[in-house]
């Protein structure tokens, strides 16, 4: 997750299935640990985990969230998953992308430049020796 992310940005989606039918198969999701600052929100019905605060407000480099999913049976059955959220700097992300683009442009420029030099050398040699091309 980028520190440049805005409130509501999707972190991930937790998915589960239940083999029960009708009301018993209705699932609900919840973050039960690892989110003391309430920086994340999980949609109880869909399991979509989003940012509840702007990315720049995330204080830690890593978060370990414990998300549970429960069915609506009596008694309810519950399962849990641990999610690791790594927080990255937006400057680092864009700098890496910028270097990649710059590197491609430099490589293309060098390749085109080398081709032009080769063409000029061939033309000069032929002109110096009075090359005549016969069809």
Secondary structure, 3 states (H helix, E strand, C coil): CECCCCCCCEEEECCCCCCCCHHHHCCEEEEEECCCCCCEEECCCCCEEEECCCHHHCCCCEEEEEEEEECCCCCCCEEEEEEEEECECHHHHHHHHHHHHHHHHHHHHHHHHHHHHHHHHHHHHHHHCCCCCCC
